[in-house]
Amino acid sequence: MSLTADDFTGFTTGDPEDDEDESLGDALAELAVDIETDAVEAVRDARERT
């Protein structure tokens, strides 16, 4: 079985709700979640649990 570019046309069509003028990075930044964590504290907590 082989796939061609035509097999993927259904997945590559544009979404009418998308803003085509907005860059991909900006669009992804809107979806991102900013989590602040202390890596040292996280490792200490993990070691204490084991």
Phi, psi and omega in degrees: 000135178232154179244143176241173179300329179295334179291341184254004183298329178293336181265349185252003179286152182289156176262125182297341179276347181282145174269106184293340181278346181274135181289157180299320179299317178293321180295319179290327179296328178293333181270345186289153176243127181266115181243124176259129179217152176265110185298321180296316179295322179296319178293318178299316179298318180295320179292324180291330180284339182263000000 
